[in-house]
Amino acid sequence: MRKVVIPLFLLCIVLSSASFAQGRWESATNVGQERTGDVMLTSCIYQTLGGYRFSIVVRGICPFSVRVNPETGQVRM
């Protein structure tokens, strides 16, 4: 019985930590942009209400707002 319970317990811990790793998503607005060496690419600078500031490189025009996970650095457009 223990041989089944311990791996099952460990699996539950791994799965629960994976869901916590996704964290929270916040809205960020465009606060500026900079040129890159490529005419087609733009470096877009964003900031959340909490003060988290980051930049992404996009092809074309910078979106007005994006969603960001400050814990992982992932960005959704």
N, C-alpha and C positions, 0 to 999 in steps of 0.2 A: 504494500500500500504506500509506503514512504517513497518508493521509487517512482511512483506516479505523481504523488502530491508535490514533491519538491520541484520537479521540472515544470509542472503546471503553475505553481506559485511564481516561479521565475519568469515564465511566459507572461503572466498577468502583469508583473512589474515592468517588463520591457514594453508591453503594449500601452500601459498607462503612461509611461514616461515619454513614449513617442507622441501621444496626443498632447501632452504638456509642452513638448518641444515646439509645437506649432505656434504657441503663444497667442498674442493678440495682434490684430491688424488695426492700424490707424490710418487716417486720411492725412495726406501731405499735399501742400500746394506749392506751385512753382514760384520760386523767389528770384530766379535768374537763369541765365544761360551763357555758355562760353563756346567759342569756336574750337574745333578740333583741327587736326591737320588734314582731314578729309572734308571736302565740300558737302558731301551727302550726310555727314554725321554731326550731331549737335550734343554737347554736354549740358544736361538739364540739372539745375540745382533745386532741391525741394527741402521743405521744412515742415515738421508737424507742429501742432499746438503745444506739445510738450517740450519742444526745442530740439528734437532729433533732426539733424541736418545731414543730407546725403546727396549724391549726384548719380545720375545714370546717363548712359550714352544712347541716343535714339537716332533712327534714320528719319530725317525730315524735321517736322515741327514738334516742339515739346508739348506734351499734354498739360492741361491746366492743373489737374490733380491726379494723384495716384494713390494706391494703398500700399503701405509698407509694414513689415513685421520688424520692429526695432531689435528684437532678440536674435533673429536669424539673418536679417539684412535682405530678405526676399522682398521683391517689388512686384505688384500686380498693376497692370494698366487697365 
